[in-house]
Protein backbone atom coordinates (compact mmCIF):
# COMPACT_ATOMS: atom_id res chain seq x y z
CA UNK A 1 0.00 0.00 0.00
CA UNK A 2 1.06 3.54 -0.76
CA UNK A 3 -0.22 6.62 1.03
CA UNK A 4 -0.26 9.90 -0.87
CA UNK A 5 -0.55 13.31 0.84
CA UNK A 6 -0.59 16.60 -1.08
CA UNK A 7 0.06 20.07 0.28
CA UNK A 8 0.72 23.57 -0.95
CA UNK A 9 -2.55 24.66 -2.52
CA UNK A 10 -4.11 28.02 -1.90
CA UNK A 11 -5.36 31.26 -3.36
CA UNK A 12 -3.16 33.26 -5.70
CA UNK A 13 -3.65 36.11 -8.14
CA UNK A 14 -3.34 35.56 -11.86
CA UNK A 15 0.31 35.66 -12.87
CA UNK A 16 1.43 34.36 -9.51
CA UNK A 17 3.13 31.12 -8.52
CA UNK A 18 2.47 28.18 -6.23
CA UNK A 19 4.37 25.00 -5.45
CA UNK A 20 2.54 21.82 -4.65
CA UNK A 21 4.15 18.94 -2.79
CA UNK A 22 3.19 15.30 -2.67
CA UNK A 23 4.67 12.90 -0.16
CA UNK A 24 4.42 9.17 -0.72
CA UNK A 25 4.83 6.68 2.09
CA UNK A 26 4.46 2.94 2.54
CA UNK A 27 5.49 0.53 -0.20
CA UNK A 28 7.09 3.21 -2.38
CA UNK A 29 9.74 0.97 -3.94
CA UNK A 30 7.14 -0.32 -6.40
CA UNK A 31 6.25 3.12 -7.75
CA UNK A 32 7.31 3.53 -11.37
CA UNK A 33 5.63 6.85 -12.17
CA UNK A 34 3.94 9.74 -10.44
CA UNK A 35 2.02 12.70 -11.65
CA UNK A 36 -0.46 15.48 -11.08
CA UNK A 37 -4.03 15.61 -12.26
CA UNK A 38 -6.63 18.29 -11.73
CA UNK A 39 -10.39 18.57 -11.69
CA UNK A 40 -12.25 21.84 -12.11
CA UNK A 41 -15.90 22.19 -11.06
CA UNK A 42 -18.19 20.49 -13.54
CA UNK A 43 -15.30 19.03 -15.51
CA UNK A 44 -13.59 15.67 -15.74
CA UNK A 45 -10.30 15.02 -14.05
CA UNK A 46 -7.46 15.72 -16.48
CA UNK A 47 -3.78 14.96 -16.62
CA UNK A 48 -1.46 17.86 -15.86
CA UNK A 49 1.96 16.23 -15.85
CA UNK A 50 3.72 12.96 -15.13
CA UNK A 51 7.24 11.83 -14.37
CA UNK A 52 8.70 8.33 -14.46
CA UNK A 53 11.23 6.96 -12.02
CA UNK A 54 13.79 7.39 -14.81
CA UNK A 55 12.95 11.09 -14.95
CA UNK A 56 10.97 11.24 -18.19
CA UNK A 57 8.31 13.93 -18.06
CA UNK A 58 5.10 14.63 -19.90
CA UNK A 59 2.97 17.80 -19.77
CA UNK A 60 -0.48 18.79 -20.91
CA UNK A 61 -0.29 21.42 -23.64
CA UNK A 62 -2.17 23.87 -21.44
CA UNK A 63 0.63 23.97 -18.84
CA UNK A 64 3.76 23.55 -20.96
CA UNK A 65 6.28 26.26 -20.24
CA UNK A 66 4.49 27.30 -17.03
CA UNK A 67 4.49 24.20 -14.82
CA UNK A 68 7.45 22.03 -13.85
CA UNK A 69 7.31 18.62 -12.22
CA UNK A 70 10.21 17.34 -10.18
CA UNK A 71 10.88 14.68 -7.62
CA UNK A 72 13.15 13.88 -4.71
CA UNK A 73 13.49 10.11 -4.66
CA UNK A 74 15.31 10.16 -1.33
CA UNK A 75 12.37 11.92 0.30
CA UNK A 76 9.69 10.14 -1.77
CA UNK A 77 8.35 13.59 -2.53
CA UNK A 78 6.98 15.00 -5.77
CA UNK A 79 6.71 18.69 -6.54
CA UNK A 80 4.75 20.80 -9.00
CA UNK A 81 6.03 24.32 -9.54
CA UNK A 82 3.29 26.39 -11.10
CA UNK A 83 4.19 29.78 -12.57
CA UNK A 84 2.21 32.34 -14.55
CA UNK A 85 -0.99 30.96 -13.13
CA UNK A 86 -4.25 31.67 -14.91
CA UNK A 87 -7.84 31.61 -13.63
CA UNK A 88 -8.43 28.53 -15.77
CA UNK A 89 -5.85 26.68 -13.66
CA UNK A 90 -8.33 26.79 -10.77
CA UNK A 91 -9.05 23.20 -9.75
CA UNK A 92 -8.48 20.55 -7.16
CA UNK A 93 -5.05 19.09 -7.86
CA UNK A 94 -4.48 15.41 -7.18
CA UNK A 95 -1.22 13.56 -6.85
CA UNK A 96 -1.12 10.12 -8.44
CA UNK A 97 1.26 7.19 -8.22
CA UNK A 98 1.31 4.03 -10.28
CA UNK A 99 3.22 0.90 -9.49
CA UNK A 100 4.91 -1.86 -11.43
CA UNK A 101 1.87 -4.01 -10.65
CA UNK A 102 -0.43 -1.45 -12.34
CA UNK A 103 -1.98 -0.32 -9.06
CA UNK A 104 -3.00 3.32 -8.86
CA UNK A 105 -2.96 5.48 -5.76
CA UNK A 106 -4.43 8.95 -5.31
CA UNK A 107 -4.09 11.68 -2.75
CA UNK A 108 -7.01 13.53 -1.23
CA UNK A 109 -6.45 16.59 -3.41
CA UNK A 110 -5.47 20.18 -2.72
CA UNK A 111 -7.42 23.22 -3.89
CA UNK A 112 -5.75 25.78 -6.13
CA UNK A 113 -7.70 28.96 -6.79
CA UNK A 114 -6.42 31.64 -9.17
CA UNK A 115 -8.19 34.97 -9.02
CA UNK A 116 -8.36 37.33 -11.99
N, C-alpha and C positions, 0 to 999 in steps of 0.2 A: 504494500500500500504506500501511496505517496500523498502527502498533505501539501496543499498549495495555499499560500497566504499572500495576498497582494496588499500594497500600501502605496501612498503617495498621491492619491487623487485629490481633487479640490476644485475651487473656483478660480478662474484666471481670465484676464481680459484678452480679447483677440490680439494676436501678435506676441503673446507671452509664451512662457515655457513651463513645463512640468516634467518631473521625472518619476516614473512609476517603478516600484520594486516588486519582485515576486520571489519569495523564499520557498524552496522545496525541502521537505524533510521526509524521513522514512526510507523506503527502498529506492533511493535516488540513483543507484548504480545502473539500473535498468532503463533510465531515461535516455532516449536517443535524439529527441528534439523537443524544443519548447517554443512557445510563441504567445502572442497577444491577439485577442479578438475583442471586438466591441459590439455593443448592441444599443442602438438609439431607440427612443420610444416609438413604438409602432412599426419598427423595422426588424428584419432578421439579423441574427448575429453574423458578423462578417469578419474575415481574416484581416488583421492589420499587418502583422509581420511574424516570421518564424526564423528560428536559428537551429541548426543541427549541432550535435556534439562536436562535429568536425569544424564548426564555425561558418558553415554556409548559410547565407541569409536570403530571405525573400520578403519583398514589401508589396503591399497593395499600391496601385498607381496613385491613389489619392493621398498617400503619405510619403511617397518617395521624395527624398531631398529635405524632408522636414523632421522625420522620425528616425531614430537610430536604436536598434536593438543590440544589446551586449549582455555578456554573461560572465560570472565569476564562478568557475567550476569548483574552486576550493571552498567557496561559501555556499554553493548550491543556490545561487541567487541570480535572477534575471532582471535586467533593467530595460526600461523604455524611455529614452530621452525624446521628449516631444517639444519641438520648437515651432515658431511661427504658427501658433495654434489658431484655428478658425472656429467660428460658431458651429459649423457642421461636424467638428470633431467631438462635439458633446455626445457622450454616451457612457454606459457602464463598460468598463474595460475589464476583461477577464484574462487571467493567465492560464495557459494550457500546457500540459506535458503529455508526451506520448512515449510509450516504452517499446522495447524490442519485442514484447509479446502483444503489441497492438492494443494495449490498454490505455485509455485516455483519462486524464485527471484534470479537473477544473478548480479554480479558486472561487471564492464567493463574489468576486467582482469589486471594483472600486469606481466611484462616480467621478467623472471628469466633466466639468461644466465650463464652457467658454462663452463669455459674454461679449456682445458686440459693442 
